[in-house]
């Protein structure tokens, strides 16, 4: 939604007197309060981008507005301007309310290991956050965002429950991973077994998952996919590895954004749909991107200390 709002803003900046464009924008804004909030945020960031781009830390500058417009110049301006605005959004001192209110969270580019009061251990991936609520008869952890690997201390009389939005995982003692992404919620088991329930579908009873088994819940359509993963590859991020098998580049970029202290911009839809299979090093998002793009003929450019641009050659 943020990228869509930014695109609307840039189009209006290019042709401010286009009545048809303004009408289309107003229609989009009226469709949802979230659209209006995203657009107002884009406007605020745009106003601040001039000051940011004049900083010596940035290598690029916005093209002069008085220059004669042409197709290539408009394209270049959109690429640079969108990157500048996105970088400014990242640098804005806005509170991360979810991170602030979470009981435990991991910073960008770092992992965090947490030992809970019952002796269970939770490993948090970059940018992940959890809430913990223990009572005498139940242990409950809520995965607010990102990925987590749970090594649960066995207490048969006191179940351990992990919730990720509508998905609930219940165990007494085992090791498993849970991931929340914009498109899916994944659960994979490394040791023991877990019971998984989807509260969106009351009659959808699932067999307990065994080691190497997993399930992927799709947000759209509320469907699910069965997963089979070698145990040693479950939560490979714990070893700073990203294992992708026949996945679109856009999904790989989305995953690497968790590790980049700034923004990774992918403006080429065709490139984003191309699929790759690779083992990438999460300790360096830029090198990981270069490795992913090598067989596709793409490139990674640093437009600023905080923005990486992914594009075709």
VEXBA-811114 format. One line per 10 residues: number of its first residue (from 1); their letters; for each residue x, y, z of N, C-alpha, C. Coordinates in pm, whole numbers, padded with zeros to 5 digits. Each point is the difference from the previous one (the first is absolute). Layout:
BEGIN
NUM	A	X/Y/Z/X/Y/Z/X/Y/Z  ...
END
This chain:
BEGIN
1	XXXXXXXXXX	00083/-00120/00000/-00083/00120/00000/00086/00125/00000  00112/-00007/00077/00092/00113/00003/00059/00025/-00138  00039/-00105/-00071/00058/00016/-00133/-00103/00055/-00098  -00125/-00042/00014/-00106/00051/-00087/-00023/00149/00026  -00004/00038/00127/-00018/00142/00035/00116/00084/-00052  00119/-00053/00011/00118/00071/-00050/-00007/00017/-00151  -00048/-00103/-00068/-00012/00008/-00146/-00101/00107/-00040  -00114/00006/00071/-00098/00105/-00027/00062/00138/00020  00074/00017/00107/00061/00130/00030/00095/00043/-00110  00082/-00093/-00046/00098/00034/-00104/-00069/00033/-00132
11	XXXXXXXXXX	-00108/-00071/-00031/-00073/00030/-00124/-00062/00140/00005  -00052/00038/00117/-00057/00134/00016/00109/00106/-00008  00119/-00031/00055/00111/00094/-00009/00042/00023/-00144  -00009/-00104/-00083/00042/00012/-00140/-00102/00077/-00083  -00130/-00023/00026/-00105/00066/-00078/-00104/00058/00098  00034/00110/00067/-00088/00054/00105/-00132/00056/-00051  -00011/00029/-00130/-00123/00060/-00053/-00085/-00100/-00077  00027/-00128/00015/-00076/-00104/-00069/-00127/-00029/00079  -00113/00049/-00051/-00127/-00015/00072/-00042/-00146/00011  00021/-00077/-00107/-00038/-00141/00003/00081/-00077/00103
21	XXXXXXXXXX	00128/00033/00010/00085/-00065/00099/-00046/00036/00140  -00033/00127/00023/-00046/00042/00132/-00130/-00070/00038  -00089/-00017/-00099/-00126/-00069/00027/00025/-00146/00037  00092/-00065/-00072/00032/-00139/00030/00063/-00013/00138  00085/00097/00035/00061/-00001/00134/-00107/00014/00108  -00093/00094/-00019/-00105/00021/00099/-00084/-00126/00019  -00026/-00070/-00111/-00076/-00125/00008/00075/-00103/00085  00131/-00010/-00022/00080/-00094/00077/00004/00038/00148  00011/00129/00029/00004/00046/00138/-00131/-00029/00073  -00112/00010/-00072/-00130/-00021/00062/-00033/-00146/00021
31	XXXXXXXXXX	00078/-00088/-00063/-00027/-00144/00011/00024/-00052/00142  00094/00060/00071/00036/-00052/00132/00069/00107/00083  -00030/00007/00129/00074/00093/00087/00149/-00031/00002  00037/-00127/-00018/00142/-00037/-00002/00070/00064/-00120  -00071/00011/-00113/00058/00065/-00118/00033/00146/00031  -00094/00068/00065/00021/00142/00032/00116/00017/00097  00008/-00086/00102/00111/00010/00096/00134/-00024/-00069  00005/-00098/-00089/00125/-00029/-00071/00041/00118/-00088  -00097/00062/-00065/00030/00114/-00088/00047/00121/00081  -00063/00025/00114/00042/00112/00085/00142/-00023/00051
41	XXXXXXXXXX	00032/-00123/00031/00136/-00032/00043/00098/00026/-00114  -00037/-00040/-00122/00086/00023/-00117/00022/00149/-00022  -00106/00081/00017/00014/00145/-00014/00095/00058/00104  -00012/-00048/00122/00087/00051/00107/00146/-00033/-00029  00024/-00122/-00044/00136/-00042/-00032/00054/00079/-00119  -00085/00026/-00099/00043/00076/-00118/00046/00139/00040  -00072/00063/00092/00039/00135/00043/00136/-00001/00069  00031/-00109/00067/00128/-00009/00070/00114/-00047/-00090  -00035/-00055/-00116/00103/-00061/-00084/00099/00103/-00055  -00045/00125/-00021/00092/00102/-00051/00115/00024/00095
51	XXXXXXXXXX	-00032/00008/00129/00105/00021/00100/00092/-00121/00008  -00057/-00120/-00009/00080/-00121/00009/00095/-00012/-00117  -00049/00030/-00120/00082/-00019/-00120/00113/00102/-00009  -00009/00108/00077/00109/00097/-00001/00112/-00040/00096  -00022/-00111/00072/00102/-00047/00094/00119/-00058/-00075  00123/00022/00047/00119/-00056/-00065/00002/-00151/00001  -00083/-00063/00083/00001/-00147/00007/-00058/-00064/-00125  -00073/00079/-00082/-00064/-00056/-00118/00081/00033/-00124  00014/-00103/-00086/00077/00017/-00122/-00083/00058/-00114  -00133/-00017/00005/-00085/00042/-00111/-00079/00125/00038
61	XXXXXXXXXX	-00049/00070/-00100/-00082/00118/00020/-00123/-00010/-00090  -00107/00065/00044/-00117/00002/-00086/00027/00084/-00124  -00041/-00044/-00119/00018/00080/-00121/-00072/00134/00011  00052/00099/-00066/-00063/00132/00002/-00140/-00007/-00060  -00098/00063/00067/-00137/-00009/-00048/-00021/00080/-00127  00086/00097/-00028/-00019/00084/-00117/00050/-00066/-00128  00067/-00111/00008/00054/-00065/-00118/-00112/-00049/-00091  00020/00000/-00133/-00104/-00047/-00091/-00034/-00145/00027  -00129/-00035/00017/-00037/-00137/00030/00012/-00090/-00123  00040/-00121/00020/-00006/-00104/-00103/-00015/-00133/00071
71	XXXXXXXXXX	-00025/-00104/-00076/-00033/-00129/00060/00113/-00050/00089  00124/00005/-00049/00111/-00053/00079/00021/00084/00126  -00013/00133/-00013/00024/00085/00116/-00107/-00023/00106  -00126/-00017/-00045/-00106/-00026/00097/00025/-00132/00071  00046/-00101/-00075/00030/-00129/00062/00114/00014/00102  00106/00072/-00039/00113/00017/00090/-00041/00077/00123  -00080/00102/-00021/-00044/00080/00114/-00081/-00084/00096  -00087/-00086/-00054/-00082/-00083/00087/00086/-00097/00081  00099/-00059/-00064/00087/-00094/00069/00074/00069/00114  00064/00115/-00032/00079/00070/00101/-00090/00060/00107
81	XXXXXXXXXX	-00110/00062/-00043/-00088/00064/00097/-00063/-00102/00093  -00044/-00112/-00055/-00061/-00102/00085/00100/-00053/00100  00124/-00016/-00044/00103/-00049/00092/00028/00103/00108  00005/00129/-00038/00025/00105/00099/-00113/00008/00100  -00123/-00005/-00049/-00114/00008/00091/-00005/-00121/00091  00027/-00118/-00056/-00001/-00121/00082/00109/00006/00106  00118/00048/-00038/00108/00013/00098/-00038/00097/00109  -00066/00108/-00038/-00043/00099/00100/-00101/-00063/00095  -00088/-00085/-00053/-00098/-00066/00086/00070/-00087/00103  00104/-00069/-00042/00074/-00085/00092/00067/00083/00108
91	XXXXXXXXXX	00049/00120/-00036/00075/00081/00094/-00088/00084/00092  -00128/00008/-00031/-00088/00076/00088/00000/-00062/00139  00002/00084/00100/00001/-00049/00137/-00145/-00026/00041  -00052/-00113/-00044/-00136/-00039/00034/00006/-00117/00096  -00080/00000/00107/00007/-00108/00098/-00051/-00131/-00059  00070/-00107/00030/-00042/-00134/-00037/-00084/-00054/00115  -00131/00032/-00006/-00085/-00032/00114/-00007/-00150/00026  -00002/-00079/-00105/-00005/-00144/00020/00127/-00049/00068  00115/00053/-00045/00125/-00038/00064/00010/00049/00143  -00050/00122/00025/00009/00057/00134/-00085/-00080/00099
101	XXXXXXXXXX	-00120/-00039/-00042/-00091/-00069/00091/00027/-00148/00011  00081/-00058/-00091/00029/-00143/00004/00086/-00032/00123  -00019/-00121/00052/00083/-00043/00113/00144/-00024/-00043  00019/-00055/-00121/00134/-00024/-00052/00000/00028/-00150  00109/00058/-00048/00014/00025/-00144/00148/-00005/-00037  00026/-00021/-00128/00138/-00003/-00049/00021/00116/-00096  00112/00071/00010/00026/00112/-00091/00023/-00048/-00143  -00006/00092/-00094/00027/-00031/-00140/00142/-00050/-00016  00013/-00113/-00071/00131/-00057/-00026/00059/-00078/00115  -00079/-00025/00104/00050/-00075/00116/-00099/-00109/00040
111	XXXXXXXXXX	00051/-00103/00066/-00083/-00104/00060/-00002/00019/00152  -00109/-00042/00060/-00013/00013/00145/-00044/-00134/00058  00070/-00047/00103/-00039/-00124/00069/-00055/00034/00137  -00120/-00051/00028/-00070/00032/00124/-00029/-00129/00075  00036/-00004/00127/-00036/-00112/00087/-00119/00042/00085  -00112/-00071/-00015/-00122/00036/00070/00003/-00054/00143  -00099/00040/00078/-00002/-00033/00142/-00008/-00150/00025  -00055/-00077/-00095/-00013/-00145/00018/00122/-00077/-00051  00100/00072/-00051/00119/-00064/-00054/-00005/-00021/-00150  -00113/00026/-00064/-00009/-00010/-00146/00083/00112/-00063
121	XXXXXXXXXX	00051/-00028/-00120/00086/00096/-00069/-00066/00041/-00132  -00001/00129/-00026/-00053/00054/-00125/00111/00075/-00071  00023/-00036/-00126/00097/00071/-00084/-00077/00087/-00097  00030/00129/00000/-00071/00097/-00084/00086/00039/-00119  -00062/-00002/-00118/00068/00046/-00120/00005/00152/-00001  00075/00055/-00095/00013/00145/-00015/-00137/00067/-00010  -00020/00105/00080/-00123/00078/-00007/-00123/-00070/00052  00015/-00105/00079/-00114/-00077/00051/-00036/00047/00141  -00124/-00033/00042/-00047/00044/00132/-00103/-00098/00054  00001/-00019/00133/-00095/-00089/00065/-00053/00063/00128
131	XXXXXXXXXX	-00120/-00046/00040/-00054/00028/00132/-00010/-00132/00075  00019/00003/00133/-00001/-00121/00082/-00101/00017/00113  -00083/-00103/00016/-00099/00003/00109/-00006/-00140/00061  00051/-00013/00121/00000/-00128/00072/-00099/00006/00115  -00081/-00105/00013/-00091/-00015/00113/00027/-00136/00064  -00059/-00027/00115/00025/-00130/00065/-00038/-00120/-00085  -00097/00015/-00092/-00043/-00116/-00078/00034/00008/-00148  00060/00109/-00044/00031/00011/-00144/00118/00093/-00022  00080/-00035/-00103/00110/00084/-00045/-00034/00048/-00141  -00007/00130/-00020/-00042/00053/-00131/00100/00104/-00048
141	XXXXXXXXXX	00038/-00013/-00128/00088/00095/-00066/-00068/00045/-00129  -00001/00129/-00025/-00057/00055/-00124/00112/00052/-00088  00009/-00055/-00121/00098/00049/-00098/-00063/00119/-00071  00049/00118/00032/-00057/00123/-00057/00045/00023/-00143  00125/-00036/-00029/00052/00018/-00136/00129/-00080/-00015  00035/-00029/-00124/00127/-00065/-00029/-00002/-00150/00018  00113/-00055/00046/00019/-00144/00014/00057/-00033/00136  -00038/-00117/00051/00051/-00044/00129/00013/-00152/00000  00102/-00047/00072/00022/-00143/00018/-00014/-00030/00148  -00087/-00094/00033/-00034/-00030/00139/00056/-00136/00041
151	XXXXXXXXXX	00074/-00002/00110/00044/-00124/00063/-00070/-00005/00136  -00106/-00079/00006/-00092/00006/00113/00038/-00100/00108  00004/00047/00123/00025/-00084/00117/-00126/-00081/00028  00015/-00131/00010/-00116/-00087/00018/-00066/00019/00136  -00130/00027/-00002/-00084/00005/00120/-00136/-00056/-00040  -00017/-00132/00005/-00123/-00063/-00050/-00127/00058/00058  00005/00045/00123/-00121/00054/00064/-00024/00147/-00035  00092/00059/-00077/-00010/00143/-00029/00038/00023/-00146  -00099/00008/-00086/00024/00010/-00143/00071/00130/-00036  00077/-00005/-00107/00069/00117/-00054/-00070/00035/-00131
161	XXXXXXXXXX	-00047/00123/-00011/-00080/00042/-00116/00063/00121/-00067  00014/-00010/-00132/00051/00113/-00079/-00111/00044/-00095  -00030/00129/00001/-00100/00053/-00092/00069/00096/-00097  -00040/-00012/-00126/00045/00091/-00105/-00124/00041/-00078  -00060/00112/00042/-00128/00045/-00054/-00104/-00110/00021  -00057/-00058/-00108/-00107/-00098/00016/00051/-00142/00020  00132/-00019/-00003/00058/-00134/00009/00048/-00026/00143  -00033/-00118/00051/00040/-00038/00136/00076/-00132/-00005  00116/-00003/00066/00083/-00120/00008/00006/-00040/00147  -00034/-00127/00029/-00003/-00047/00138/00093/-00119/00017
171	XXXXXXXXXX	00084/00004/00106/00096/-00108/00027/00017/-00014/00151  00067/-00108/00040/00044/-00012/00139/00152/00008/00007  00068/-00057/-00097/00146/00010/-00006/00049/-00041/-00136  00059/00092/-00074/00046/-00029/-00136/00078/00119/-00052  00044/-00006/-00126/00071/00112/-00063/-00062/00024/-00136  -00035/00125/-00028/-00068/00031/-00125/00021/00147/-00035  -00030/00033/-00125/00017/00137/-00050/-00134/00054/-00046  -00020/00131/00020/-00120/00069/-00047/00045/00127/-00070  -00062/00026/-00116/00034/00120/-00078/-00127/00073/-00041  -00001/00131/00019/-00109/00087/-00045/00054/00088/-00113
181	XXXXXXXXXX	-00062/-00009/-00118/00039/00082/-00114/-00127/00065/-00057  00014/00096/-00091/-00119/00066/-00055/-00095/-00095/-00072  00051/-00110/-00056/-00084/-00091/-00077/-00038/-00126/00074  00084/-00046/00095/-00021/-00130/00062/00036/00000/00148  -00042/-00106/00068/00047/-00033/00134/00045/-00146/-00006  00128/-00025/00034/00058/-00133/-00012/00031/-00059/00137  -00021/-00132/00011/00038/-00074/00120/00078/-00124/-00046  00120/-00023/00057/00082/-00116/-00035/00055/-00062/00128  00006/-00133/00003/00040/-00071/00121/00139/-00060/-00017  00087/00025/00098/00135/-00058/-00001/00007/-00124/00088
191	XXXXXXXXXX	-00067/00001/00117/00000/-00114/00092/-00137/-00010/00065  -00039/-00123/00036/-00127/-00019/00067/-00118/00013/-00094  -00110/00050/00049/-00119/00020/-00082/-00078/00120/00052  -00080/00058/-00087/-00083/00115/00040/-00138/-00014/-00059  -00097/00060/00066/-00136/00010/-00052/-00019/00142/-00052  -00053/00011/-00120/-00018/00130/-00063/-00148/00021/-00030  -00051/00118/00032/-00141/00032/-00026/-00010/00135/-00068  -00096/00012/-00090/-00029/00125/-00071/-00137/00047/00045  -00005/00104/00080/-00128/00047/00055/-00091/00060/-00107  00052/00026/-00119/-00084/00051/-00108/-00093/-00109/-00053
201	XXXXXXXXXX	00041/-00127/00018/-00078/-00113/-00051/-00020/-00099/00115  -00115/00007/00062/-00024/-00078/00121/00002/-00151/-00025  -00038/-00041/-00120/-00009/-00144/-00028/00127/-00056/-00063  00103/00082/-00012/00123/-00045/-00067/00095/-00062/00103  -00024/-00129/00031/00085/-00071/00095/00123/-00053/-00072  00118/00024/00057/00125/-00043/-00061/00063/-00110/00084  00061/-00096/-00068/00075/-00103/00071/00123/00064/00066  00042/-00050/00115/00122/00054/00063/00119/-00008/-00093  00082/00103/00001/00118/00005/-00086/00117/-00070/00068  00073/-00079/-00079/00116/-00074/00048/00128/00068/-00052
211	XXXXXXXXXX	00119/-00045/00048/00125/00061/-00047/00013/00000/-00151  00039/00116/-00054/00014/00017/-00144/-00128/00041/-00069  -00112/-00004/00072/-00128/00038/-00060/-00033/00145/00035  -00079/00061/-00085/-00041/00137/00024/-00127/00031/-00076  -00054/00117/00025/-00120/00044/-00070/00011/00150/-00023  -00045/00043/-00116/00000/00141/-00038/-00143/00046/-00018  -00042/00097/00081/-00134/00055/-00008/00002/00124/-00090  -00084/-00001/-00102/-00006/00111/-00095/-00100/00103/00049  00041/00126/-00004/-00091/00106/00043/-00116/00016/-00097  00029/-00001/-00130/-00104/00014/-00101/-00063/-00136/-00027
221	XXXXXXXXXX	-00131/-00006/00011/-00070/-00124/-00025/-00002/-00094/00118  00077/00030/00104/00004/-00078/00122/00032/-00147/-00026  00079/-00028/-00102/00042/-00135/-00029/00126/-00035/00077  00051/-00121/-00023/00124/-00042/00065/00078/-00093/-00092  00130/-00007/00026/00089/-00089/-00074/00079/-00083/00100  00017/-00128/-00033/00083/-00087/00083/00146/00019/-00037  00087/00000/00102/00143/00020/-00023/00077/-00122/00049  00107/-00033/-00069/00091/-00105/00042/00140/00055/-00013  00070/00017/00113/00131/00065/00002/00097/-00083/00081  00121/-00023/-00050/00101/-00066/00084/00016/00074/00132
231	XXXXXXXXXX	00006/-00076/00108/00003/00061/00134/00113/00101/00013  00117/-00031/-00059/00115/00089/00014/-00019/00132/-00075  -00100/00006/-00089/-00024/00123/-00075/-00112/00085/00060  -00066/-00049/00102/-00108/00077/00063/00060/00119/00075  -00058/00117/-00023/00051/00125/00061/00147/00017/-00030  00036/-00013/-00128/00141/00015/-00041/00054/00139/00033  -00088/00096/00022/00045/00135/00036/00080/00001/00129  -00020/-00102/00086/00079/-00006/00125/00149/-00014/-00030  00032/-00053/-00118/00139/-00014/-00043/00035/00105/-00107  -00081/00106/-00006/00020/00111/-00092/-00007/-00045/-00146
241	XXXXXXXXXX	-00089/-00096/-00026/-00020/-00046/-00136/-00144/00022/-00043  -00017/00037/-00126/-00132/00008/-00062/-00002/-00100/-00114  -00079/-00105/00015/-00009/-00105/-00100/-00126/00021/-00082  00015/00022/-00128/-00116/00023/-00088/00002/-00103/-00111  -00114/-00058/-00027/-00014/-00100/-00105/-00113/00042/-00093  00037/00039/-00120/-00097/00037/-00104/-00098/00107/00052  00056/00104/00061/-00083/00108/00052/00018/00127/-00084  -00106/00082/-00013/00013/00126/-00074/00100/00093/00069  00071/00077/-00079/00097/00094/00056/-00067/00098/00094  -00125/00038/-00026/-00069/00096/00086/-00012/-00053/00142
251	XXXXXXXXXX	-00022/-00131/00016/-00010/-00059/00133/00136/-00001/00069  00105/-00023/-00078/00135/00002/00056/00034/00141/00048  -00034/00100/-00080/00025/00139/00039/-00076/00034/00128  -00126/-00044/00008/-00080/00027/00120/00066/-00061/00123  00056/-00118/-00015/00066/-00065/00114/00128/00074/00040  00077/00045/-00099/00125/00069/00030/-00023/00138/00060  -00118/00057/-00023/-00030/00131/00058/00004/-00005/00152  -00025/-00116/00059/00005/-00011/00145/00142/00023/00053  00100/-00020/-00086/00139/00009/00044/00069/00128/-00047  -00063/00075/-00087/00062/00121/-00053/-00037/00120/00086
261	XXXXXXXXXX	00098/00071/00057/-00030/00119/00080/-00033/00118/-00090  -00115/-00005/-00062/-00043/00100/-00097/-00106/-00061/-00088  00014/00019/-00129/-00103/-00048/-00092/00062/-00067/-00120  -00064/-00105/-00047/00035/-00064/-00128/-00116/00026/-00095  00027/00066/-00110/-00104/00039/-00095/00007/-00088/-00124  -00113/-00062/-00034/-00012/-00080/-00122/-00114/00056/-00081  00032/00072/-00108/-00102/00065/-00082/-00034/-00075/-00128  00067/-00111/-00025/-00017/-00075/-00124/-00086/-00123/00028  -00129/00005/-00038/-00090/-00111/00027/00042/-00128/-00071  00044/00014/-00125/00041/-00117/-00077/00118/-00070/00066
271	XXXXXXXXXX	00096/00079/00047/00116/-00057/00068/-00044/-00066/00130  -00092/00064/00072/-00046/-00053/00127/-00069/-00135/-00012  -00060/-00029/-00116/-00071/-00126/-00019/00091/-00116/-00038  00123/00031/-00040/00092/-00106/-00039/00042/-00079/00123  00013/-00132/-00014/00025/-00088/00113/00145/-00042/00009  00044/-00021/00124/00138/-00040/00022/00004/-00113/00104  00111/-00072/00002/00032/-00099/00104/00141/00030/00047  00015/00026/00129/00131/00043/00049/00008/-00015/00152  00123/00000/00049/00028/00009/00144/00073/00131/00021  -00062/00093/00074/00050/00135/00013/00045/00029/00143
281	XXXXXXXXXX	00099/00086/00013/00056/00038/00129/-00073/00124/00052  -00073/-00016/00110/-00079/00110/00054/00084/00107/00069  00128/-00028/00025/00083/00099/00068/00031/00120/-00089  -00018/-00015/-00132/00023/00111/-00092/-00111/00002/-00104  -00108/00076/00025/-00111/00004/-00095/00043/00042/-00141  00095/00092/-00009/00043/00044/-00132/00069/-00112/-00078  00092/-00071/00065/00067/-00112/-00068/-00100/-00111/-00031  -00096/-00021/00089/-00102/-00101/-00025/-00082/00036/-00123  -00035/00128/-00014/-00074/00045/-00118/00083/-00019/-00127  00125/00033/00008/00086/-00016/-00118/00008/-00146/-00042
291	XXXXXXXXXX	00009/-00090/00099/00004/-00143/-00031/-00132/-00047/-00060  -00111/00051/00051/-00131/-00038/-00052/-00022/00052/-00142  00053/00119/-00028/-00022/00062/-00130/00096/-00051/-00108  00110/-00059/00040/00103/-00042/-00096/-00057/-00084/-00114  -00079/-00106/00027/-00052/-00080/-00112/-00113/00068/-00078  -00054/00110/00055/-00112/00068/-00065/00045/00120/-00083  00128/00035/00011/00048/00116/-00075/-00042/00132/00060  -00027/00004/00131/-00038/00125/00065/00118/00062/00072  -00024/00113/00064/00106/00069/00072/-00055/00069/00124  00091/00027/00094/-00034/00071/00122/00082/00128/00006
301	XXXXXXXXXX	-00067/00113/00020/00070/00128/00012/-00035/00064/00133  00100/00060/00064/-00021/00073/00124/-00027/00147/-00035  -00125/00043/00011/-00034/00139/-00031/00027/00093/00118  00017/-00059/00116/00032/00076/00121/00048/-00101/00103  00045/00046/00115/00039/-00096/00104/-00116/-00085/00049  -00123/00041/-00031/-00115/-00069/00054/-00090/-00063/-00107  00035/00012/-00127/-00087/-00049/-00106/00078/-00082/-00101  -00047/-00124/-00024/00053/-00085/-00106/-00105/-00010/-00108  00039/00023/-00125/-00091/-00010/-00115/00031/-00128/-00078  -00101/-00085/-00016/00011/-00125/-00076/-00063/00022/-00137
311	XXX	00075/-00026/-00107/-00052/00022/-00134/00065/-00095/-00097  -00060/-00011/-00120/00057/-00080/-00107/00117/00079/-00060  00095/-00072/-00060/00114/00067/-00064/-00047/00089/-00115
END
